[in-house]
Amino acid sequence: MASDYGSIVRVGSERPPRAGRRVRHMISIIAVTHNREHLLRLCVEQVLRRASPLTTEIVIWNNASTDGTRAYLDSLADPLIRVVHHPENIAMNARARAFRLAHGDYLIEVDDDVVEAPPNWDEILLNAYRRLPQIGRLGANLAYDPNDVASKYLRYVREERGEYPQREVNGIRILDGSPGGACTMTSRELYERIGGYREHRRHPYWRPEVPYEKAMRKLGYTSGLLAELEVRHAGGVYFSEVPRAKVDYHAHELKVRERKNMVKRLLLGLPGAAALNARLRWIVPPAPQYDPATYEPDRPGEAPQDESRAT
């Protein structure tokens, strides 16, 4: 059937509720995909279908894929899965539209390149979320894979910059910082208070969680990663082709960051500014540029050469 935004929605083998009973939607999961059928299959089989009975619906949004994604999704006969075939690739803007189709009290977004999770991972996430009243967005931790751009960067900023420090709250270990959008939960109540995700007209491959978390912090909420729950992420060119529009957006982000860093360096270069900022913490100093090609934390060190043997 046609949706309100010109999409084609297929509802997969829905089972009607029992007579006289109202269906309670506890957790809704959304996943957005585009031309990554090989990863999507793993996501469906090893992540989405490992969710607990607390998940009552899964919305998979297909952004005009031209590989075998559409045929694969149409072959699924799962009562929980609803499929949206959209006629164009609206990238991350689809998250806002997919959430409008969801009914759960708790909302989870899963990237299609999250390819493995433990059984009942959604229940683990929910149980922790409920015990962390000041956390507005809680994500699964990423198992380290040197070929995955996200987990490699997470390890870099933790080890080299001291970001994502671990702390314990109500007996739960969390890593303080933005969980991104790989596998993340928020509540419907908070989502609606903030006004949900927005869409970006110019850059569809943007990060809708960034303004969401900014609004969330104004309400007194923070975000983090659940240390004990790890999922496997398969992001970057090693696993799949990266769309040109996504590359362009990352280049745009880099330019914006560099302009901000230039201003910071100018301000911190003023006489006495650096010392004053170290005490008052007005400005976060620019961090060294991350180069994934040179960051190899598991590479064995080369044995030092014995110069006495040099000829």
C-alpha distance (Angstrom), angle and dihedral (degrees) to the residues before:
residue distance angle dihedral
M1 . . .
A2 3.77 . .
S3 3.78 118.3 .
D4 3.79 129.1 -146.3
Y5 3.81 91.9 -95.3
G6 3.79 101.1 52.0
S7 3.80 94.0 -93.6
I8 3.78 128.1 135.0
V9 3.77 111.2 -124.8
R10 3.78 123.2 -160.9
V11 3.77 117.3 -170.5
G12 3.78 109.4 -153.5
S13 3.81 114.6 -130.9
E14 3.78 95.8 -50.4
R15 3.79 115.8 -159.0
P16 3.83 114.2 -138.8
P17 3.81 116.6 -122.1
R18 3.77 118.2 -105.0
A19 3.78 114.6 -87.5
G20 3.76 113.4 -86.2
R21 3.83 93.7 10.8
R22 3.77 127.2 110.5
V23 3.80 115.9 -141.1
R24 3.81 112.9 -122.9
H25 3.79 111.9 -149.5
M26 3.81 107.6 -151.7
I27 3.83 103.4 166.4
S28 3.80 129.0 15.5
I29 3.81 120.2 -169.3
I30 3.80 125.1 -160.1
A31 3.80 126.7 -167.6
V32 3.80 125.5 -175.5
T33 3.81 119.1 -156.4
H34 3.80 140.7 -179.1
N35 3.82 127.0 177.2
R36 3.81 96.4 -29.7
E37 3.78 101.6 109.6
H38 3.81 93.5 150.2
L39 3.81 91.4 55.7
L40 3.80 94.4 38.7
R41 3.81 90.8 57.3
L42 3.80 89.7 56.0
C43 3.79 90.8 45.3
V44 3.80 92.0 53.0
E45 3.81 96.3 43.1
Q46 3.81 100.7 36.9
V47 3.81 102.2 30.4
L48 3.80 115.9 18.7
R49 3.81 95.4 39.2
R50 3.81 90.3 47.9
A51 3.79 91.0 63.1
S52 3.80 117.6 116.7
P53 3.83 126.0 -111.4
L54 3.81 86.8 -93.6
T55 3.81 87.3 79.5
T56 3.78 106.2 82.2
E57 3.81 100.9 173.1
I58 3.78 140.0 22.9
V59 3.81 121.7 -164.0
I60 3.81 115.7 -161.5
W61 3.80 113.3 -168.6
N62 3.80 115.0 -158.6
N63 3.81 111.1 -156.8
A64 3.82 101.0 -151.2
S65 3.81 94.8 -67.3
T66 3.79 115.4 -169.5
D67 3.81 97.9 -165.7
G68 3.81 123.7 71.8
T69 3.80 94.5 -64.2
R70 3.79 96.8 106.0
A71 3.80 94.6 49.0
Y72 3.79 91.4 46.6
L73 3.80 93.0 50.5
D74 3.80 91.5 46.9
S75 3.79 89.1 53.8
L76 3.80 93.1 59.1
A77 3.78 113.9 105.5
D78 3.77 99.4 -172.3
P79 3.81 120.2 138.2
L80 3.80 91.6 -145.8
I81 3.78 98.5 51.5
R82 3.79 124.0 90.0
V83 3.79 117.2 -175.8
V84 3.80 128.0 -152.9
H85 3.81 117.7 -164.6
H86 3.79 106.1 -163.5
P87 3.83 119.0 -165.1
E88 3.82 94.8 -134.3
N89 3.77 137.9 34.3
I90 3.80 105.1 -102.5
A91 3.83 90.4 164.4
M92 3.82 114.5 -165.3
N93 3.80 92.4 0.4
A94 3.80 84.5 76.6
R95 3.80 90.7 71.2
A96 3.79 92.1 71.5
R97 3.81 91.9 48.1
A98 3.79 93.8 45.8
F99 3.80 91.3 51.4
R100 3.82 88.6 54.4
L101 3.80 87.6 62.7
A102 3.80 93.1 50.8
H103 3.80 125.1 93.3
G104 3.81 104.5 -172.7
D105 3.78 127.1 124.5
Y106 3.82 86.0 -133.4
L107 3.79 124.2 41.1
I108 3.79 126.4 -151.6
E109 3.78 126.6 -172.2
V110 3.81 117.3 -159.1
D111 3.79 124.5 -173.1
D112 3.78 114.7 -131.6
D113 3.80 88.7 -123.1
V114 3.79 93.2 62.8
V115 3.78 95.1 104.3
E116 3.79 106.8 174.2
A117 3.79 137.7 30.2
P118 3.81 134.4 161.7
P119 3.83 120.2 -99.9
N120 3.82 114.2 -79.4
W121 3.80 91.3 11.5
D122 3.81 90.4 151.6
E123 3.80 91.6 57.2
I124 3.81 90.5 49.4
L125 3.80 89.3 52.3
L126 3.81 92.9 46.7
N127 3.81 94.8 48.4
A128 3.79 90.5 52.6
Y129 3.81 93.6 43.6
R130 3.78 91.7 54.7
R131 3.79 91.2 52.9
L132 3.81 93.0 50.8
P133 3.82 105.1 66.7
Q134 3.81 94.4 173.8
I135 3.81 94.4 52.4
G136 3.80 112.6 93.2
R137 3.80 97.7 177.2
L138 3.78 122.0 28.1
G139 3.78 122.0 -176.5
A140 3.77 136.8 -170.9
N141 3.78 115.6 -104.4
L142 3.81 116.6 -111.0
A143 3.80 119.6 -118.2
Y144 3.79 108.1 -128.9
D145 3.79 115.8 -102.5
P146 3.83 117.3 166.9
N147 3.82 89.4 -146.5
D148 3.81 94.0 53.3
V149 3.79 113.6 87.3
A150 3.81 95.7 -153.4
S151 3.81 100.6 50.0
K152 3.79 90.9 41.3
Y153 3.81 91.4 53.4
L154 3.80 90.9 46.0
R155 3.78 90.1 54.5
Y156 3.80 90.9 46.9
V157 3.81 96.0 53.2
R158 3.82 91.4 44.8
E159 3.80 95.6 49.2
E160 3.81 101.7 31.9
R161 3.80 103.1 31.5
G162 3.79 102.9 25.3
E163 3.81 92.8 -122.8
Y164 3.80 124.7 148.3
P165 3.82 94.6 35.9
Q166 3.78 114.9 -164.3
R167 3.79 121.9 -119.0
E168 3.77 136.0 163.5
V169 3.79 122.6 -122.0
N170 3.82 121.4 179.6
G171 3.78 89.2 -16.4
I172 3.82 93.6 -51.6
R173 3.79 122.8 117.0
I174 3.80 113.1 -138.0
L175 3.78 134.7 175.3
D176 3.80 108.4 -134.0
G177 3.80 112.8 -128.4
S178 3.78 143.9 67.2
P179 3.82 112.1 -46.1
G180 3.80 92.8 -153.8
G181 3.79 115.0 -146.0
A182 3.80 105.8 -68.4
C183 3.80 97.6 105.9
T184 3.78 112.3 -15.2
M185 3.81 139.1 154.5
T186 3.79 132.6 -152.0
S187 3.79 131.1 164.9
R188 3.77 123.9 -104.3
E189 3.80 89.7 -130.0
L190 3.81 92.0 58.4
Y191 3.81 93.0 39.1
E192 3.80 90.9 56.2
R193 3.82 93.6 43.2
I194 3.79 89.6 56.2
G195 3.78 93.4 42.8
G196 3.79 96.6 -112.1
Y197 3.77 129.1 -99.8
R198 3.76 119.9 -28.2
E199 3.78 129.2 -141.0
H200 3.81 126.3 -122.6
R201 3.78 114.9 -139.7
R202 3.80 97.3 -163.0
H203 3.80 102.6 36.1
P204 3.81 114.5 34.1
Y205 3.84 90.2 176.7
W206 3.79 91.3 63.8
R207 3.82 127.9 122.2
P208 3.83 108.9 -101.1
E209 3.81 90.3 -176.9
V210 3.83 90.9 68.7
P211 3.85 98.3 70.5
Y212 3.82 88.5 35.0
E213 3.79 91.6 58.1
K214 3.80 91.3 43.5
A215 3.82 89.5 56.8
M216 3.79 89.5 43.1
R217 3.81 92.5 55.8
K218 3.80 90.2 53.2
L219 3.81 86.5 60.2
G220 3.80 91.1 52.2
Y221 3.82 99.6 -99.6
T222 3.78 129.0 129.4
S223 3.80 133.0 -167.3
G224 3.78 138.4 -134.7
L225 3.78 151.3 153.0
L226 3.79 123.2 -91.8
A227 3.81 101.7 -121.8
E228 3.80 96.2 -157.0
L229 3.81 96.1 52.6
E230 3.81 114.5 72.5
V231 3.78 127.4 -178.6
R232 3.78 128.5 -176.9
H233 3.80 116.8 -114.1
A234 3.81 123.8 -164.8
G235 3.79 105.6 -166.3
G236 3.78 130.7 152.1
V237 3.78 139.8 38.5
Y238 3.80 93.7 -53.9
F239 3.80 89.3 70.1
S240 3.81 104.9 27.9
E241 3.78 145.2 -7.1
V242 3.80 113.2 -81.9
P243 3.84 114.0 -133.6
R244 3.79 115.6 -114.9
A245 3.81 91.4 -124.4
K246 3.81 90.2 57.1
V247 3.80 91.8 50.5
D248 3.81 89.6 49.7
Y249 3.79 92.0 51.3
H250 3.81 92.4 50.6
A251 3.81 88.5 51.2
H252 3.81 88.6 50.6
E253 3.82 90.6 51.1
L254 3.80 90.4 50.3
K255 3.81 92.0 52.4
V256 3.80 91.9 49.9
R257 3.81 91.0 48.3
E258 3.79 92.0 49.4
R259 3.81 92.0 50.8
K260 3.80 90.0 51.9
N261 3.80 91.3 47.4
M262 3.80 91.1 51.0
V263 3.80 90.4 55.4
K264 3.81 90.4 46.9
R265 3.79 91.8 51.8
L266 3.80 91.0 50.3
L267 3.81 92.0 50.6
L268 3.79 94.7 44.2
G269 3.80 89.4 48.2
L270 3.80 91.8 64.4
P271 3.83 114.2 106.0
G272 3.80 110.1 -80.4
A273 3.82 93.6 -3.3
A274 3.80 96.7 112.7
A275 3.81 93.6 51.3
L276 3.79 92.0 46.1
N277 3.80 92.0 47.8
A278 3.82 91.1 50.1
R279 3.80 88.0 58.9
L280 3.83 100.7 38.7
R281 3.85 99.4 29.0
W282 3.77 96.0 -142.4
I283 3.80 93.9 150.2
V284 3.79 131.0 33.7
P285 3.82 102.7 -132.0
P286 3.82 116.4 -122.3
A287 3.80 112.2 -88.2
P288 3.81 122.3 -135.1
Q289 3.78 113.8 -89.5
Y290 3.79 112.1 -92.8
D291 3.80 114.1 -126.4
P292 3.82 112.0 -173.8
A293 3.80 90.8 -168.4
T294 3.80 92.3 64.2
Y295 3.80 99.6 35.0
E296 3.81 105.7 91.2
P297 3.81 107.4 151.8
D298 3.79 94.7 174.8
R299 3.79 97.8 46.5
P300 3.83 109.2 118.6
G301 3.80 113.1 -116.5
E302 3.76 117.0 -108.4
A303 3.77 115.3 -109.8
P304 3.80 110.6 -108.1
Q305 3.78 113.4 -106.6
D306 3.83 117.0 -111.9
E307 3.77 100.8 -123.5
S308 3.82 91.1 -166.3
R309 3.80 88.1 71.3
A310 3.78 94.6 50.8
T311 3.76 113.3 115.1
